[in-house]
Amino acid sequence: MASGIFAILDDVAALMDDVAMMSKIATKKTAGILGDDLAVNAEKATGFVSSRELPVLWAITKGSFINKLIILPIVFVLSYFLPVLIEYILILGGFYLAYEGVHKIYEYIFHKEVEKAAETQVPPVNTEEDDDLDDKEKEKIKSAITTDFILSVEIVIIALGTVLDKSLGIQIMTVTFVALLATVGVYGLVAMIVRMDDFGLMLISKSKGKNSILLHLGNLLIKMLPIIIRILAVVGTIALLMVAGGIFVHYIDFAHHALPTWPSIVREFIMGFAGGTAAFILYMLVMLILKTIKGKPATNI
């Protein structure tokens, strides 16, 4: 009986070794999109008052875990019974990501002056102001969770592609590990980024004298935070377009053969921008038609 127990333990150890090895390979395969995921979600998790940063980030993180709980079993079932359907889901998700990227560019170009003017105006006293802020916060959280869902689908699919020739048990454990690592790793780093200024203030409070290293380091962290946030906003937008473009290049025949001599990074960005522009124009036309049917004037997107 003892020998049977040791045999089971040996099998478990061998299985865990396989899972560890395949998880390492899958993590390397998904490293690129994890970087994009970090940039996108860091940009979406910023822009809140200091006291709301961590609660908002926690809400997004919980949404990300729920996304994984939804995605993982569905992907395993579809991969077994309807593998071709996964490609169509990825393509639709790619168009959504591309739309998000183009929408951000549109807002930056055409709404920038409006936002600056609004910032210079004295805000009116309004009893519904808190409710408006709550609505904006909920809207941004919802958008972040939606984007996370699509990025999570691609992470899961890429990770699954590295273990398709393995047993179902190894597939489930490997892909689940990579998916959870993506959530914990990405949002852990995002939390560190958004709290840089608070950490800088703590270092300043503990510093002694004007030439203290802690004082200079604290000031540096505080000054670097808005710069990092701006960089992440730009990188996040580019990442959305490149992730989408990568999906188009891999799963759409026309995009796959377009611009064959161009560098892959440039191709993916162009394909993502083109797909996002098409999706954005289609969305605006649909909204215009719906508002015309309802007899209401079209508002800004």
N, C-alpha and C positions, 0 to 999 in steps of 0.2 A: 504493500500500500504506500509505503514511504517512497519507493521508487517511482510510483505513479504520480505522486505529488511533485517530486523533483522533475519528472518529465514534463508535467504541465507548466512548472515554473520556467523550464528551459524554453518551452514553446512561447510562453509569454515574453521572455527576455528577447528571443529571436524576433518576435513580432515588433516589440518596442524598438529594437535596433533598426529594423526595416523602416518603421515609421519615422524615427529620428533622421535616418539617412534621406528618405524621400522628402521629409519636411524641410531639410536643409536645401535640397535641390529646388523644391517648389518656392521657398522663400527667395532664393536667388532669381528665379524666373519672374517673380512678382515684384522684385525690388524697384523696378522702374515705375510701375503704377502705384506702389506704396509711396514713392516720393511725390508723385502727382497728387495722391490722396492727401498727403500731409499739407501740401501747398493749398489745395482747394479748401480743405476743411479748416485750416488755420485762418484763411481769409474769411470764411463764413462764420467762424466763431468769434471774430473780433467786431469792434464797433459798438460795444455795450459799455455802460458805466461800470466802474471797477467792482462795485458790490454785486453786480449781476453776471460778471464774466464766468465764474465757476459754476453757479447754478445753471446758466444757459449751456455751458459746455457739458455739464453732467446730463442735462436733458437730451442733448444731441448724442452723447455717448450711449445712454440707455436706448435711444432710438436706433443707434447703430447695432447694438446687441440684438434688439428685436428684429432688425433687418436680417441679421445672420441666421436667427432662428427660423425665419420664414424662407430665406433663400436656400440654405443648405439642404433640407429634405426635398424641396422642389427640384433642385438641380440634380440631386442623385437619382430621383425618379425619372426626370426627363432624360438624363444622360443614358439611362438604361433602356427606356422605352421609345423616346422621341428625340434623339440627339440633334436632328436637324432643326428642331424648334428653338434650341438654345441660340443658334446663329441669328435667327430673326429677332429674338429678344435682345440680343446684344446690339444689333443694328438699330432697333428702335431706341434703345438706351443711348446709343451713340448720337442719334439726332437730338435727343433731349440735352445731352451734355454740350453739344455744339451750339444749340439754341441758347443755352445759358451763357456760353462764352461770348457769342455775338451780341446778346442782349446787354451784357456788361459793357462791351465796347460802345454800343449805341448810347447807353445811359451816360457813359463818361464823356462822349463827344457832344451830345445834344442836351443833356441835362446838367452839365457841370456848372454853367453860369447861373442856372436857376437855383441849384443847391447853394452856391456861394452867396447869392442874394438872400436866400432864406436864412443863412447862418448869420448875416449881418443885421437882420431884423430882430427887434426885441420881441421875444415870444409873449403873446397875449396871455392874460390870466384866464385859465379855462379849467373848470372842474372836471372835464372829461379828458384832461391831458394824460393822466395816469392810465386811463383805459386805452387811449391811442397808443401809448408806449407799449402797453402789454400786447396790443394787437400786432404792432410792428415786430415785437420780440417773438411772438408766437409764429408770425409769418416767416421770419428769418430762420427760426428753429425748424419749421416744417420744410423750408427749402433746403436746409443743410441735410436733413434726414433723407429727403428725396434724392439728392445728389449722392449721398453716402450709399443709398440703396443700389444705384446704378453702378457706382464704382465697386461696390462689394460684389455685385454679380460678376463683373469682369475679373476681380481678384480670385473669386471662387472658381470660375471657369478655367483661368490660366493655371491655377494650382491643380485642378482636376486633370488637366491635360498632361501633367507630368507623371500621373500615376494610373493612367487608363489601362495599362497592361498589368496592373497589380490586382490583388484580391479586393473584394468590396470592403472588407474590414480595414485594410490599409488605406484605401481611398477615403473612407469616412473619417478615420482618425487623422490622417495627414491634412486633408482639406480643412477639417474643423480646426485643427491646431493653427494653420496658417491664417484662417479667417479671424480667429480670436486674437492671434498675435497682431494682426493688422489693426484691430480696434484698440487694443490696449496700448500698442506702441505709438500709433498715430495720435490718438487723443491724449496720451500721456505727454508727448512732445508738444502738442498744442497747448496743454495746460501750463507747461513750463514757459512757453513763449508769451502767453497772454499775462502771466504774472511777473514778467521781468521787472516792470516798474516797481511793484511792491517789494520785490527782493532788493532792488536798488535802494529804495527808501530805508529798508532795514539795515543795509550795509552803512548808509550814511549816518543813521542814528547810532550805530556802534563805533563809528570812526572817532579818532582823537587827533585833533589838529588839522590845519589846512592842507598839510602835505601827506596826510594819511592815505595809504594805499586803498583802504576800504572806501574812503570818501571819493577818490577818483574812479574807482571801479563802480561804485553806486551811481555816480553821475553818468558814467559811460552807459550803464545798462538803461537808465531812464532816457537818455538821448537816443540810444539805438532802437528802442522799442518802436516808435512811430516809423522809423526808417525801415525796420524789418517788416512791419505791417504793410507799408506801401509796396515793398518788394514782393511780399507774399500775395498781395492783391493782384499785381501784374503777373507773377508766376502762376498763381491760381487760375487766372483767366487763360493764359497760354496753355496751362496743363489741361484744362477742360477741352480746348480745341485739339490738342495733340492726342489726348486719349480717344476722343471721338474720331479723329482722323486715322488713328491706328486701327480702330474697329472697322472703318470704311475700307481701308487699304487691305485688310486681311479677309474681309467677308463680302465685299462688293467687287464684282469682277471688273467693272469700269474703273473704279478707283485703284484697283490692284495694278492695272496696266497703264494707268495715267502717269505721265512724267517719269518714265523708267530710269532716266539718267540723272535725275535730281537726287540729292541726299535724302535719306529716309525721314529725317527730322523735318526738313522743309516740305516734303511731300505730305506728311501727316498733318502739318499745320495748315497747308493750303486746302487739303481735302476737308479737314475739320471746319475751317472758316467757310468754305463753299457750302458744305452741308448745313452749317448753322445759319448762314445767310438765307438759304432756301427755306429752312424751317421757320426762321423769324419772319420772312415775308409772307409765308403761308399763314402763320399765326395772326399777323396783322390784318391780312385780307379776311380771314374767318371772323375775327373780332369786329371788323368794319361791317361785314355783311350782317352779322347778328345784331349789331347796334342799329343798323339801318332798318332791319326788319322790325325791331322793337320800337322804332321811331325816336331813338335817342341819339344825340350827337356823339361822335367818336371822341374818346378821351385819349390822352397820351398813354402809351404802353408803359 
